[in-house]
Amino acid sequence: MLAIDRATVQFHSPGGPAVRAVDGVSLEVPAGQFVVVIGTNGSGKSTLLGSIAGTVQLASGSIRLAGHDITRWSQHARARLIGRVFQDPRAGTAGSLTVLENIAVAACRGRMAGLGWATSRGLRDEAAARLARIVPGLESRLDQPIGSMSGGQRQIVTLVMATWHRPELLLLDEHTAALDPAAADRVVQASNSLIREHALTALMVTHSLAQAASLGDRLILIHRGRIELDVQGPAKRRLTADDLADRFDRLRRADQLDDAAARTLADLYV
């Protein structure tokens, strides 16, 4: 289980006030639940994922994962429990290494073994089998440098690497945003397949309302650093992309009214 308790992240701009990118968020995600996270630009959704992964430090609050209080753990320490796939297909892989060598690095994590074991016939067969289950034909490219692959293919290999040891939590941070629509669809389907196959606990940030409506067991909408919508079960299954678009429009209109009121107050005190 992932348990976030009153998490707050603040950023300070030179000469300006502190901005709360994550504002007192509390959230519990049971083991095996697939959560889709959406929000407008600057809403705090990626900052929230960064605070879980350890790339962003909390100003206050706590984070527990699989029974461990990881609030003060380093990013490296958290990587033993967390798999992560980024927006940039080049992140998390070494372009000059082959597909198999990249997978070997992931497979060796936490093992007292050298590259000889990692490139053994056993691992090659296992890597080929896992790739073939997701994208038939991709297993034939184990000896190809991963840097020569398309962005979509590279993201699928990264997904296999991130889930190799069945992490306690999988974080997908807009991992299809840099891909063309066809490649994005393949990566999304691969993600869903791996999450379901391994019964993973997963948080996926996306800008796609179609993905948000069709994927996952639960949907969370973050706005101005706070959770504005949290639906699961039958309510989640009834959601459509149009429903979410309407919700975004209402939030934008409310923001415009808030900004207009703030400007009026400022003018009154000039």
GIWO-V797218 format. One record per helix or strand. SS is the DSSP state (@ for helix, = for strand). FROM is the first residue (numbers start at 1). TO is the last residue. If there is no record, write none. Layout:
ss->SS from->FROM to->TO
ss->SS from->FROM to->TO
This chain:
ss->= from->2 to->12
ss->= from->18 to->29
ss->= from->34 to->38
ss->@ from->45 to->53
ss->= from->60 to->65
ss->= from->68 to->69
ss->@ from->75 to->78
ss->= from->82 to->85
ss->= from->98 to->98
ss->@ from->99 to->108
ss->@ from->115 to->118
ss->@ from->121 to->134
ss->@ from->138 to->141
ss->= from->145 to->145
ss->@ from->146 to->148
ss->@ from->151 to->162
ss->= from->169 to->173
ss->@ from->181 to->197
ss->= from->202 to->205
ss->@ from->209 to->214
ss->= from->218 to->223
ss->= from->226 to->232
ss->@ from->233 to->238
ss->@ from->241 to->268
